[in-house]
Amino acid sequence: MNDQDLTIAFTVDQTPEEAFAAINNVRGWWSGEIEGSTDKLGDEFTYRYRDVHYSKQKITELIPGKKVVWLVLDAYLGFVEDKAEWKSTRITFEISTNRDKTEVRFTHAGLVPQYECFNACSNAWGFYISGSLRSLITTGKGEPTRKKRGDRDHRSFVGGVRAQTASVCPLAVRRSSRSFPPCQARPKLI
């Protein structure tokens, strides 16, 4: 990992074990078609959203209550010139405790500002991690699609549209020197 990799972190009152279970319930927080098992070491699963995004992940590290790592084996992003930008990147969820809180730290290692998809992908990850996954951990119900709330769906992110909402803004995001869209609460740089 380097200091330009996309990183998002949040804290919750739930236990590390509850956060770990929610992370591995990928269908509960990430929209699109997901095929394959998502909760055992060595499992491979695919994610597909229309003709816009396809990726195949392999679970390469799984430490209960502490860490989940996916290696992106294959990728197709229909909205950028280099369709395979995600290929060979790593997606990591680190879980730790700080006093009486549980911190979830998401890092997409290899998703860096030099990639054409960085803005769209970091906005999408912001919604899915700080919005949907956080909701799944805290309420038992994720928000994998934004349609229920009248917001734009996944397509809002892939056209380069900066569609962050106030519910996503109170998050910690590292985005190099990039600026943030206006919202009610500014993200905290980490």
C-alpha positions in Angstrom: 0.0 0.0 0.0 1.1 3.5 -0.6 -0.2 6.9 0.6 -2.2 7.4 -2.7 -4.2 4.2 -2.4 -7.9 4.9 -1.8 -8.6 4.5 2.0 -11.9 5.0 3.8 -12.4 4.5 7.5 -15.3 4.7 10.0 -16.1 3.6 13.5 -19.1 1.8 14.9 -20.4 0.6 18.2 -20.7 -3.0 17.1 -18.1 -5.7 17.7 -15.3 -6.6 15.4 -17.0 -10.0 14.8 -20.2 -8.2 13.7 -18.2 -6.0 11.3 -16.4 -9.0 9.9 -19.6 -10.9 9.3 -21.1 -7.8 7.5 -18.0 -7.4 5.3 -18.3 -11.0 4.2 -22.0 -10.6 3.4 -21.0 -8.8 0.1 -24.6 -9.1 -1.4 -25.9 -7.2 1.6 -24.0 -4.0 0.9 -22.7 -4.0 -2.8 -25.2 -3.7 -5.6 -25.1 -5.6 -8.9 -24.9 -9.3 -9.6 -22.6 -11.2 -7.3 -21.9 -14.9 -8.2 -19.9 -17.2 -6.0 -19.1 -17.6 -2.3 -17.8 -14.5 -0.5 -16.9 -15.7 3.0 -14.2 -18.4 2.9 -10.5 -18.3 2.3 -9.7 -19.1 -1.4 -13.3 -18.3 -2.5 -13.6 -16.5 -5.8 -16.6 -14.4 -6.7 -17.6 -12.1 -9.5 -19.3 -8.7 -9.4 -21.2 -7.4 -12.4 -23.2 -4.2 -12.9 -24.7 -4.1 -16.4 -22.1 -3.5 -19.0 -20.4 -0.9 -16.8 -18.3 -2.9 -14.3 -17.2 -6.5 -14.0 -14.6 -7.8 -11.6 -13.5 -11.2 -10.3 -12.1 -11.3 -6.7 -10.3 -14.0 -4.8 -10.3 -14.0 -1.0 -6.6 -14.2 -0.2 -6.6 -13.4 3.5 -9.4 -14.0 6.1 -8.7 -13.4 9.8 -12.0 -13.5 11.8 -12.7 -10.2 13.4 -9.6 -8.6 12.0 -9.0 -8.6 8.3 -10.3 -9.5 4.8 -8.3 -9.2 1.6 -9.5 -9.7 -2.0 -7.2 -9.9 -5.0 -8.8 -8.6 -8.1 -8.1 -11.4 -10.7 -9.9 -9.8 -13.6 -11.7 -6.6 -14.3 -13.6 -4.7 -16.9 -14.6 -1.0 -16.4 -16.7 0.1 -19.4 -16.4 3.8 -18.7 -12.6 4.2 -19.0 -10.0 3.7 -21.7 -8.0 1.1 -19.9 -10.8 -1.4 -19.2 -8.6 -3.5 -16.8 -7.5 -0.7 -14.4 -8.6 -2.8 -11.4 -6.8 -6.0 -12.4 -4.2 -7.1 -9.9 -5.3 -4.5 -7.3 -6.0 -5.5 -3.7 -9.1 -4.6 -1.6 -8.5 -4.8 2.1 -10.8 -4.5 5.1 -8.9 -4.1 8.4 -10.9 -4.2 11.6 -9.6 -3.0 14.9 -10.8 -1.7 18.3 -10.2 1.7 19.7 -11.5 2.0 23.3 -15.1 0.8 23.0 -15.5 1.3 19.3 -14.7 -0.8 16.3 -12.9 0.8 13.3 -13.2 -0.5 9.8 -10.5 0.6 7.4 -11.0 -0.1 3.7 -8.1 0.3 1.3 -8.2 -0.3 -2.4 -4.4 -0.8 -3.0 -3.6 0.2 -6.5 -6.6 2.5 -7.0 -4.6 5.7 -7.3 -5.3 9.2 -8.6 -3.4 8.5 -11.8 -6.1 6.0 -12.8 -8.9 7.4 -15.0 -11.5 5.7 -12.9 -10.2 7.2 -9.6 -12.8 9.9 -9.1 -15.8 7.8 -10.1 -14.6 4.7 -8.3 -13.6 6.5 -5.1 -17.1 8.1 -5.0 -18.7 4.8 -5.5 -16.6 3.1 -2.9 -17.4 6.0 -0.5 -21.1 5.3 -0.9 -20.8 1.5 -0.6 -18.3 1.5 2.3 -19.4 4.5 4.5 -23.0 4.2 3.5 -24.1 0.7 2.7 -21.6 -1.4 4.6 -21.7 0.9 7.6 -25.5 0.6 7.6 -25.3 -3.2 7.3 -23.0 -3.3 10.4 -25.0 -0.9 12.5 -28.6 -1.8 11.6 -28.4 -5.2 9.9 -29.6 -3.7 6.7 -27.3 -2.5 3.9 -28.3 0.0 1.2 -26.7 -1.6 -1.9 -28.8 0.5 -4.2 -29.6 4.2 -3.9 -32.9 4.0 -5.7 -34.8 3.5 -2.5 -33.8 6.9 -1.3 -34.4 8.7 -4.5 -30.7 9.1 -5.1 -28.9 8.2 -8.3 -27.8 4.6 -8.7 -24.4 3.1 -9.6 -24.5 4.9 -13.0 -24.1 8.3 -11.2 -20.5 7.3 -10.3 -19.3 5.8 -13.5 -19.9 8.9 -15.7 -17.6 10.9 -13.5 -20.5 12.6 -11.8 -19.7 13.6 -8.3 -22.8 12.3 -6.6 -21.8 12.2 -2.9 -24.7 12.9 -0.6 -24.7 14.2 3.0 -25.1 10.6 4.2 -21.8 9.7 2.7 -19.9 12.9 3.5 -19.1 12.2 7.2 -16.4 9.7 6.3 -12.6 9.6 6.3 -11.2 9.4 2.8 -7.6 9.8 1.6 -7.6 11.1 -1.9 -4.1 12.7 -2.4 -4.6 16.4 -3.0 -8.1 16.0 -4.6 -10.8 18.3 -3.6 -14.2 17.1 -2.2 -17.6 17.9 -3.5 -19.7 20.2 -1.3 -21.7 18.5 1.4 -23.1 19.2 4.8 -20.1 17.6 6.6 -16.6 17.6 5.1 -14.8 14.2 5.0 -11.9 14.0 7.4 -8.5 13.4 5.6 -6.5 10.5 7.0 
